[in-house]
């Protein structure tokens, strides 16, 4: 961070985009050091969060299906 602060303001103001992890500490530092930069979260971390949430949803839906079958039963042919 000290190396970035050592850069002249004119250079830091020219930065248009910065790709970072989704940790809030990075966002705060980028806003301070590069006031004109657009913050872009890297694809790897975005996809990891999306996949984690989808897996939670799939698991929940599996439990709901089991509960439905327990309460309403599955009719068997006799």
Beta strands, then each sheet from edge to edge (+ up, - down):
strand 1: 17-20
strand 2: 38-41
sheet 1: 1+ 2+
end
